[in-house]
């Protein structure tokens, strides 16, 4: 059954694909080498770190031809999914450029509350696998956390480290008043479940969304969204 699903005709094909970038390995099974999976959904586990970035740089900017290595900058994926899907398709292609920076915040393929649960689990798996794989090749990684309500905890938090620096993306999440309560509740879930030592926040701290982690002693580091600056630069070019 497994060989039919993944499109390999012989078990040896899978073993070969796991050792190098094979175009047939579209689910990136090779990246699992050295990675621990946890929980019912076998989500890849990202190890903890106490690192905190000095500044952030978007994936699309970090891998551009004009990008220069910056050991003080950490690469983030808080941009439209279509800009980072290429990293899932061929992660090895971008490894050198990512490793040239200070570290990487694990990918952020979207988890919307109205998205089918199967797709949410799939996106969580992709996010976690890419982050865990980067750690196996000696890249410092901060785990990005993305929830879609309490029902997502069994898979969304399964591979997230406890007692570590974590990252969350809030850009655009609090624009709509009706969404702010969800954001506050989800941040509380993350803090209570994972007990982070620090939160790296990409977005706004308005409307009290970060009051709870601060109240319980979590160090909060807020980075303003850089999407407008990147857009202006592209327009000028």
VMD Tcl script that draws the C-alpha trace (Angstrom):
set ca {
  {0.00 0.00 0.00}
  {2.75 2.47 0.93}
  {4.65 1.87 -2.30}
  {1.50 2.54 -4.32}
  {0.78 5.77 -2.49}
  {4.23 7.26 -2.89}
  {4.75 6.09 -6.44}
  {7.78 3.81 -5.94}
  {7.81 0.35 -7.49}
  {10.34 -1.19 -5.13}
  {11.23 -0.65 -1.44}
  {14.81 0.06 -2.51}
  {13.58 3.11 -4.42}
  {12.42 4.69 -1.18}
  {15.72 3.96 0.55}
  {17.62 5.65 -2.28}
  {15.26 8.65 -2.22}
  {15.81 9.05 1.51}
  {19.55 9.56 0.98}
  {19.54 12.31 -1.62}
  {17.29 14.74 -3.46}
  {15.28 12.45 -5.70}
  {12.51 14.04 -7.75}
  {10.28 11.07 -6.94}
  {10.52 11.86 -3.22}
  {7.82 14.53 -3.43}
  {6.90 14.08 0.26}
  {10.53 14.68 1.37}
  {10.95 11.38 3.16}
  {14.73 11.77 2.91}
  {14.55 14.70 5.34}
  {13.36 12.41 8.14}
  {16.84 10.94 8.63}
  {17.91 11.92 12.13}
  {14.51 13.49 12.93}
  {12.27 12.25 15.74}
  {8.51 12.16 15.16}
  {6.06 12.40 18.03}
  {2.37 11.97 18.86}
  {-0.51 10.27 17.13}
  {0.12 12.19 13.91}
  {3.89 11.51 13.91}
  {4.79 15.18 13.70}
  {8.53 15.91 13.38}
  {9.98 17.35 16.58}
  {11.98 20.58 16.61}
  {14.55 20.84 19.38}
  {14.62 23.83 21.70}
  {16.92 26.85 21.55}
  {17.47 29.91 23.72}
  {18.52 32.07 20.79}
  {16.79 35.41 20.11}
  {17.31 37.25 16.79}
  {18.65 40.79 16.54}
  {16.63 41.28 13.37}
  {14.57 39.30 10.85}
  {14.70 38.85 7.09}
  {11.99 37.25 4.95}
  {12.75 33.98 3.16}
  {12.08 35.49 -0.28}
  {14.56 38.27 0.44}
  {17.18 36.03 2.06}
  {17.39 33.71 -0.94}
  {17.38 36.43 -3.58}
  {20.47 36.97 -5.72}
  {21.04 40.38 -4.13}
  {21.00 39.05 -0.55}
  {24.15 39.28 1.53}
  {24.85 36.98 4.49}
  {23.94 38.55 7.82}
  {24.75 36.58 10.96}
  {22.60 38.93 13.05}
  {19.49 38.28 10.92}
  {17.17 35.30 11.20}
  {15.15 34.11 8.23}
  {11.37 34.07 8.68}
  {8.52 32.72 6.55}
  {5.83 35.20 7.56}
  {4.79 35.97 4.00}
  {2.31 34.55 1.49}
  {2.59 30.77 1.17}
  {3.33 30.91 -2.55}
  {6.62 32.67 -1.81}
  {7.93 29.81 0.33}
  {6.40 26.71 -1.28}
  {9.58 26.34 -3.34}
  {11.49 25.60 -0.12}
  {9.31 22.52 0.46}
  {9.69 21.44 -3.17}
  {13.51 21.61 -3.10}
  {14.86 22.44 0.38}
  {18.47 21.53 -0.43}
  {18.60 24.23 -3.08}
  {18.24 26.98 -0.46}
  {20.27 25.50 2.38}
  {23.48 27.45 1.78}
  {21.67 30.78 1.65}
  {19.69 30.05 4.80}
  {22.73 28.80 6.69}
  {24.63 32.00 5.82}
  {22.36 33.91 8.22}
  {22.08 33.74 12.00}
  {19.35 31.15 12.04}
  {15.89 30.26 10.76}
  {12.39 30.51 12.21}
  {10.68 27.35 11.02}
  {8.25 27.71 8.09}
  {4.74 29.05 8.44}
  {2.49 27.34 5.89}
  {-0.97 28.61 6.79}
  {-3.43 27.01 9.21}
  {-6.80 28.71 8.74}
  {-9.74 27.79 10.94}
  {-11.91 27.16 7.86}
  {-9.24 24.96 6.24}
  {-9.93 21.18 6.16}
  {-8.30 19.52 9.16}
  {-6.41 17.09 6.93}
  {-4.77 20.05 5.20}
  {-3.98 21.73 8.51}
  {-2.20 18.59 9.69}
  {-0.33 18.40 6.40}
  {0.85 21.99 6.65}
  {1.92 21.45 10.27}
  {3.91 18.39 9.20}
  {5.66 20.36 6.45}
  {6.50 23.23 8.80}
  {7.90 20.93 11.45}
  {9.81 18.65 9.09}
  {11.62 21.51 7.40}
  {12.54 23.04 10.75}
  {13.70 19.74 12.22}
  {15.71 18.91 9.09}
  {17.51 22.25 9.25}
  {18.60 21.36 12.77}
  {20.08 18.06 11.55}
  {22.34 20.04 9.20}
  {23.47 22.35 12.03}
  {21.24 25.38 11.40}
  {19.94 27.09 14.55}
  {16.12 26.98 14.44}
  {13.41 28.69 16.46}
  {10.15 26.76 16.28}
  {7.29 28.76 14.80}
  {3.91 27.99 16.37}
  {0.68 28.24 14.43}
  {-2.64 27.19 15.98}
  {-6.16 27.17 14.56}
  {-8.15 26.84 17.75}
  {-8.00 24.38 20.65}
  {-8.81 21.48 18.35}
  {-5.46 21.86 16.61}
  {-3.37 21.36 19.77}
  {-2.81 17.57 19.29}
  {-0.94 18.14 16.02}
  {0.03 21.83 16.02}
  {1.88 21.65 19.35}
  {3.01 18.01 19.22}
  {6.50 18.74 17.89}
  {7.02 22.12 19.54}
  {9.76 22.26 22.22}
  {9.00 23.23 25.82}
  {11.06 25.72 27.83}
  {12.48 27.28 24.68}
  {12.35 30.39 22.57}
  {9.31 30.16 20.29}
  {8.07 32.35 17.45}
  {4.58 33.42 16.45}
  {3.35 35.43 13.48}
  {0.68 38.03 14.21}
  {0.90 40.23 11.13}
  {-2.65 40.96 9.99}
  {-4.17 38.69 12.63}
  {-5.68 41.44 14.76}
  {-7.02 43.78 12.07}
  {-10.50 42.31 12.42}
  {-12.00 42.91 15.85}
  {-13.77 39.56 15.90}
  {-10.47 37.74 15.46}
  {-8.63 39.32 18.40}
  {-10.25 37.07 20.98}
  {-9.10 34.00 19.06}
  {-5.54 35.34 18.91}
  {-5.43 36.07 22.66}
  {-6.85 32.62 23.48}
  {-4.38 30.83 21.19}
  {-1.38 32.69 22.61}
  {-2.50 31.67 26.11}
  {-2.74 28.03 24.95}
  {0.78 28.18 23.53}
  {2.22 29.72 26.69}
  {0.43 27.34 29.06}
  {1.23 24.23 27.01}
  {4.82 24.96 25.94}
  {6.06 27.24 28.74}
  {8.37 29.24 26.44}
  {11.27 31.21 27.88}
  {10.88 33.86 25.17}
  {8.52 34.73 22.34}
  {9.71 36.19 19.05}
  {6.67 37.97 17.64}
  {6.38 39.10 14.03}
  {3.58 41.67 13.92}
  {1.73 43.96 16.27}
  {1.38 43.85 20.06}
  {-1.74 46.03 19.97}
  {-5.06 45.22 21.67}
  {-3.37 43.43 24.57}
  {-2.66 40.27 22.60}
  {0.69 39.82 24.37}
  {-0.42 40.81 27.86}
  {-0.69 37.23 29.12}
  {2.81 36.00 28.24}
  {4.29 39.18 29.69}
  {2.24 38.77 32.86}
  {3.61 35.27 33.46}
  {7.22 36.33 32.90}
  {7.83 35.35 29.28}
  {10.30 37.66 27.53}
  {8.54 39.08 24.46}
  {10.50 40.40 21.47}
  {8.33 42.16 18.88}
  {9.50 42.72 15.30}
  {7.52 45.03 13.05}
  {6.32 43.52 9.74}
  {8.67 44.24 6.88}
  {6.36 43.38 3.98}
  {5.61 47.02 3.14}
  {9.31 47.88 3.03}
  {10.00 44.94 0.73}
  {7.11 45.96 -1.54}
  {8.41 49.54 -1.77}
  {11.85 48.24 -2.69}
  {10.41 46.12 -5.47}
  {8.37 49.05 -6.79}
  {11.44 51.28 -6.80}
  {13.43 48.68 -8.68}
}
mol new
graphics top color blue
foreach p $ca { graphics top sphere $p radius 0.5 }
foreach p [lrange $ca 0 end-1] q [lrange $ca 1 end] { graphics top cylinder $p $q radius 0.2 }
display resetview
